Amino acid sequence: MLNFLNLAQLILYIALLALVGQGVLYVLAGAKRETNFFYRALQVVSKPFTAITRKLTPARVADHQVPVVTFLLLLVIYAVVTFEKINQCVAIGMEGCK
């Protein structure tokens, strides 16, 4: 179970960092962000998560808001996984958590 939580935490962490990087490049690159190689690469990394969020959110949520909603959703899930990992470590006596 601890390995599964570590893997889930790692996947969420990568997706969160990709969304943060996208946000930074959104501000820095401005209108030319769509031609920016790094912005496109970060979009590819975060695309599975934004696609799932797009399907879960109602149509009233605009497409340009989906990455922000995805980031907030992933942040909540990351917190839940982290707290579950802490509970698991406390339950097994911190032996496998080092």
C-alpha positions in Angstrom: 0.0 0.0 0.0 2.9 2.4 0.8 4.4 1.8 -2.6 1.1 2.7 -4.3 0.8 5.9 -2.2 4.3 6.8 -3.2 3.6 6.2 -6.8 0.3 8.2 -6.7 2.1 11.1 -4.9 4.9 11.1 -7.5 2.4 11.2 -10.5 0.4 14.0 -8.8 3.6 15.9 -8.1 4.7 15.8 -11.7 1.3 16.9 -12.9 1.2 19.7 -10.4 4.7 20.9 -11.4 3.7 20.8 -15.1 0.6 23.0 -14.4 2.7 25.4 -12.4 5.2 25.6 -15.2 2.4 26.2 -17.7 1.1 29.0 -15.5 4.5 30.7 -15.2 5.0 30.5 -19.0 1.5 31.8 -19.5 2.5 34.9 -17.8 6.0 35.2 -19.2 5.4 34.3 -22.8 2.2 36.1 -23.2 0.4 35.7 -26.6 3.4 33.7 -28.1 3.0 30.9 -25.6 1.4 28.6 -28.1 4.6 28.6 -30.2 6.8 28.1 -27.1 8.3 24.6 -27.1 8.4 24.3 -23.3 4.8 25.5 -22.9 3.7 22.9 -25.4 5.8 20.2 -23.7 4.2 21.0 -20.3 0.8 20.9 -22.0 1.5 17.4 -23.2 2.4 16.3 -19.7 -0.7 17.8 -18.1 -3.1 17.0 -20.9 -4.4 13.7 -19.4 -5.4 15.4 -16.2 -6.9 18.4 -17.9 -8.9 16.1 -20.2 -10.4 14.3 -17.2 -11.2 17.5 -15.5 -12.9 18.8 -18.6 -15.1 15.8 -18.6 -15.9 16.2 -14.9 -16.7 19.9 -15.0 -19.9 21.3 -16.3 -20.0 23.1 -19.7 -20.3 26.4 -17.9 -16.6 26.2 -17.0 -14.7 27.9 -19.8 -11.8 26.1 -21.5 -9.3 28.6 -20.3 -10.3 27.9 -16.7 -9.9 24.1 -16.9 -6.1 24.2 -16.1 -6.8 26.2 -12.9 -9.5 23.8 -11.8 -7.3 20.9 -12.6 -4.5 22.4 -10.5 -6.8 22.9 -7.5 -8.3 19.4 -7.9 -4.9 17.8 -8.1 -3.7 19.8 -5.1 -6.6 18.5 -3.0 -6.0 14.9 -4.1 -2.3 15.3 -3.4 -3.1 16.5 0.1 -5.4 13.5 0.7 -2.7 11.0 -0.6 -0.1 12.7 1.6 -2.3 12.4 4.7 -3.1 8.8 3.9 0.6 8.1 3.5 1.3 9.7 6.9 -1.5 7.5 8.5 0.0 4.4 6.8 3.5 5.2 8.1 2.1 5.7 11.7 0.2 2.5 11.5 3.2 0.4 10.5 5.5 2.1 13.0 7.6 4.2 10.6 9.7 1.1 9.6 9.1 1.3 5.9 8.9 5.1 5.6 12.5 6.0 5.8 
